[in-house]
Each structure stands twice: as C-alpha cells, then as structure tokens.
Amino acid sequence: MKSILKPFVLFPVILIFFATVSCKKKDTSTEEFSFAFLTDIHVQPEKNAAEGFRKAIDRVNRLQPDFVITGGDMIMDALNQRESRVDSLYSLYDSLSALIQVPVYNTIGNHEIFGYHPKSGIDPSHPLYGKKMYEQRIGKRFYAFDHKGWRFYILDSIEKDHEGVYIGKVDSVQLEWLDRDLGGVNPSTPIVVVMHIPLITVQTQLLAGSTVPNGESLVVVNSKEVLDRFADHNLKLVLQGHLHFLEEISAMGARFITGGAVCASWWNGPRLGMEEGFVMIHVKGNKFNWEYVDYGWEVPQQESDS
C-alpha cells in the first residue's frame, strides 16, 4: 500500500517547487547597461562628413554599448533637395550606420523630411513626400522598446504649420498612442523619451537673454501635453537634439539632456566651444550617469584654411 501512495505524495511537492521558481520576478535593481546617443550627424559627401561619421562609429564600437539611439538629422538634408540627392544621402547613411556593431534605434529629425520646403520643387502628391521617404528607408516615426527593465519611447517631434514650415510638435496620433501604451506600463518602470526637437531648453535664454522666447522651430510647442502623459510614471530622462548644443536640465525628477552634435558646427569645427561628439549613458538599476565623448575628429587642414 505504501508503494502505491508514495508517488501521489511526492507529485504535488514537485509542482509547488516549479511554480515558485517560475513566478519569481527578476530583480532589475542592480541591472547595468550603457547606450550611446548620437544626434545631428548630418552625413553628406561633402566636408569629409562621411569620414567623420565613420570615426564616431569606430569610437562607439570600441566603447561597446548595448545599443545606439540616433537623435535625428542623420542626413543633410531632405527638406530642400531633389529626390536623387535625398536618395543618395539615405544610402550613404545606410551604408555607414551598418558598421555599428550593436542595434540602432533611429529618431526622425527635420532634415529627414522630404520636400517640405518649396525650394525642393517636390509636389506634395509625390508618393514619398514628407515623412513617407523616412518610413520607407529607415522605419517607424514613433515606437517603443524595452531594455533591462527600462522603457524607451522614440517620438516624432516634427510637424508642418499652415505656412508649410516645420515646427516642433508631437501630433495627436502619438499622444493617443502614448495614452494607450502607458496604460499598460508599471508606474515604477524607469522611462526614457527621445525626440529630435527639444521639449525644453535654456539655449535661447543663455545666448540671447533670459526673457527671449523660443521660436516654434526650436522647441516642441505642445511640450506640456507630452510631459503630462508621464506625470504618473517614472520619467527619468529626455534625450533631445536639433540645437547642436550641450546642456542638462534637471526638473521634476527628470533630466533633460540636449546631446550636442556628432557634426558640431555642421562639420565646420566646434560650435560654441563644443567639439564633435556624442553622449554615452551608463545605467545601473534605476539610476544613470552620462558623459560627452569627443571622438577626436578635426576639420582637415585644407578645409579649415579655405
């Protein structure tokens, strides 16, 4: 009788053991990772820009981050150019960014938008007009991903106003998507938001005076609507580009970093004392620190003498 009953005694014990192991939540409080933020590359055949970008990539590969996020304006530029020129710029970016040895998450910038400016001669009926070329060549204009307990939101901060000029704005489609997506995110999850045009900046006030307002092409005009979406969540970091300016603003528990520029002053050398470079973010648990990496590119002598 004992030999028959013994398996029935042991079996539930084994089930309980496996259930306990499988339900244990992974502790992310000590997770560590790093990633690189490369904004305002403005790659082009001229000004030795391709060589400069390649040098930045070499430095990134030596640093071995978990992944790379680009901050927009990867090319120079799609706003004003004919289709063949824009196509060649996207191909140049594709060929060079393929050298990055880790995953790359791209962000749309104003210079990726095809034909917005009348100078381009591109009719709005063109099948690749506006953001459609970016979506065909690069990918989604907004999306989210997770990495080691952190959630990343890549947003499109470019809109066209009634006069046909680009401004900084996050459209209603994205705001509605954020509402839905954040509804399923644990409020304690650390969050990073990435966009090309800044939500906030002090650049204008530092350079022009404390009461000088920001223009609509320099900042996101509906920044409060965007930030309100994260009010009940653990927003840790906002990464921004566009201004070719390096700054950090700490406010309401979040840090806003405008990440300089890979091309500095559009491949003409330093801008406002800032060298060509990119930001490295080092994460440990729920905290992070950052550094600006000068990857060592200099304007060739013949360029600086001309």
Buried (B, 14 or more C-beta within 10 A) or exposed (E): EEEEEEEEEEEEEEEEEEEEEEEEEEEEEEBEBBBBBBBBBBBBEEBBBBEBBBBBBBBBBEBEBBBBBBBBBBBBBBBBBEBEBBBBBBEBBEEBBEEBEBEBBBBBBBBBBBBBBEEBEBEEEBEBBBBBBBBEBBEEBBBBEEBEBBBBBBBBBBBBEEEEEBBBBBBEEBBEBBEEBBEEBEEEBBBBBBBBBBBBBBBBEEEEEEEEEBEBBBBBBBBEBBBEBBEEBBBBBBBBBBBBBBBBBEEEEBBBBBBBBBBBBBBEBBBEEBBBBBBBBBBEBBEBEBEBBBBEBBBEEEBEEE
